[in-house]
Amino acid sequence: MKFVYTAVRDGVKETGTAEASDKFALAKDLKNKGVTVLSVEPEASKGHFFAKLSSKFSTISFKEKIFFIGNLSEMLSAGLSLTRALKVSLKQTKNTKMKNVIIAVTDSVDKGGSFAEALARFPKIFPPTTIAMVEAGEKSGRVPEALQIVSNQMLKTYNLRKKIRGALTYPAIVILAMIGIAVMMLVYIVPTLAATFKELGAELPLSTRFIIGFSDFLTGHYLYAILLFAVLCLCFYYGRKVAFVRRLWAWFLIHAPLFGHIIKETNSAVTARTLSSLLASGVDIVAALSITERVLQNPYYKEVIQKAIIAVPKGDTLSVVFGGKGAEKLYPPFVGEMMSVGEETGKLPEMLGKLAQFYENEVEAVVKDLSTIIEPLIMLFVGAGVGFFALAMIQPIYSVGNNL
């Protein structure tokens, strides 16, 4: 890689370019030559517009994060120092944004900062669970083991998300295609049929008048239609940030047929997996609950964790909170029972791990069955839409034919 460096040589400030494996190797090389280094930056970040653009708008995928954490764990377990392992990770990644993150983390560690503090500078990339487990690993001297737990947890989360998204991809594509075809028919076909009906003086039923009216709106006021669509998209996007809307949507998901069961078991798996990983890494139970509360997205499940944060320091057990009033409608009874067994035997992290594995397997099985159920339902939905349109357009034609 090429770097632009600023340094002081014999009391004179100078700027130059040089090649090195990374900026730390270049700084070390210059220092050995008696040069005081002030700054070293990749050449692309100084002058290349497209490199800057790529760095700004590129994203770091979940798979890249798993690869980074897992590789660090393996290298540290093999005996490499943290700085050396980070430098090797820098060479392995091709993502510009990830490179910048690794460079910043390595720089922070080289200056004496802790690894957890360096990761905490990037909260949008490394979640609270990762930072907490790394911090616990640093305190106990078991960073490789902590990173391995993080990697395993992230991999299980990734697989679970992938399966859920896979089950929803097919219906989403079918519905989008159906909407696109419907819009094309309303814009290009319905106006022709409407003109024909008008010439023939046919009496139009309510369904036909509705379709023709909608078609007239799209063709005659398409700017308003586009604006209305944009407003609806903005309302959906920003509405998710409103507490009342989030609660309403969360309530609907919990009570929705087919999906409600998946939502409950998914949140149970996430809760158990997060608590198990944190407790196994040495994080105290109150801190583990606080982090779990931040990981969960559903406000109703957050409230259960908040109750536990208040109740546990007072002497209550997790099993009492998760099996108590309010929680029993969100978490299955099996959650409280397994927690009770873990608390009685002193193996709460292990029991929570088994609980998480159980519900992850349950969600996987339900999602697999759901994909086979959704396909015929989607076909019925498409058939109903096509049938409604065909009936609305054909009925006036038969009416005219009978009057002739």
NORQUIPE-V735938 format. One record per backbone hydrogen bond with DSSP energy under -0.5 kcal/mol. CO is the residue of the C=O (numbers start at 1). NH is the residue of the N-H. If there is no record, write none. Layout:
co->{CO	CO}
nh->{NH	NH}
This chain:
co->{1	2	3	3	4	5	6	6	7	8	9	12	14	16	18	22	23	24	25	26	27	28	29	30	31	35	36	39	41	42	42	43	43	44	47	48	49	50	51	52	53	54	59	61	62	63	64	65	66	67	68	69	70	71	72	73	74	75	76	81	82	83	84	85	86	87	88	89	95	96	97	98	99	100	101	102	103	104	105	106	107	108	109	114	115	116	117	118	119	122	122	125	127	128	129	130	131	132	133	134	135	136	137	137	142	143	144	145	146	147	148	149	150	151	152	153	154	155	156	157	158	159	160	161	162	163	164	165	166	168	169	170	171	172	173	174	175	176	177	178	179	180	181	182	183	184	184	185	185	189	190	191	192	193	194	195	196	197	197	202	205	206	207	208	209	210	211	212	213	214	215	216	217	221	222	223	224	225	226	227	228	229	230	231	232	233	234	235	236	238	239	242	243	244	245	246	247	248	249	250	251	252	256	257	258	259	260	261	262	263	264	265	266	267	268	269	270	271	272	273	274	275	276	277	278	279	284	285	286	287	288	289	290	291	292	298	299	300	301	302	303	304	305	306	307	308	309	311	311	312	317	318	319	321	324	324	327	327	332	332	333	334	335	336	337	338	339	340	341	342	342	347	348	349	350	351	352	353	354	355	356	357	358	359	360	361	362	363	364	365	366	367	368	369	370	371	372	373	374	375	376	377	378	379	380	381	382	383	384	385	386	387	388	389	390	391	392	393	394	395	396	397	398	399	400}
nh->{20	43	5	18	41	16	38	39	14	36	12	9	7	5	3	26	27	28	29	30	31	32	33	35	34	37	8	6	4	45	46	46	47	48	49	52	53	54	55	56	57	58	61	65	66	67	68	69	70	71	72	73	74	75	76	77	78	80	79	85	86	87	88	89	90	91	92	93	99	100	101	102	103	104	105	106	107	108	109	110	111	113	112	118	119	120	121	121	122	125	126	127	131	132	133	134	135	136	137	138	139	140	141	142	146	147	148	149	150	151	152	153	154	155	156	157	158	159	160	161	162	163	164	165	166	167	168	169	170	172	173	174	175	176	177	178	179	180	181	182	183	184	185	186	187	188	189	189	190	193	194	195	196	197	198	199	200	201	202	204	209	210	211	212	213	214	215	216	217	218	219	220	221	225	226	227	228	229	230	231	232	233	234	235	236	237	238	239	240	241	242	246	247	248	249	250	251	252	253	254	255	256	260	259	262	263	264	265	266	267	268	269	270	271	272	273	274	275	276	277	278	279	280	281	283	282	288	289	290	291	292	293	294	295	296	302	303	304	305	306	307	308	309	310	311	312	313	314	316	315	321	322	323	324	327	328	330	331	335	336	337	338	339	340	341	342	343	344	345	346	347	351	352	353	354	355	356	357	358	359	360	361	362	363	364	365	366	367	368	369	370	371	372	373	374	375	376	377	378	379	380	381	382	383	384	385	386	387	388	389	390	391	392	393	394	395	396	397	398	399	400	401	402	403	404}
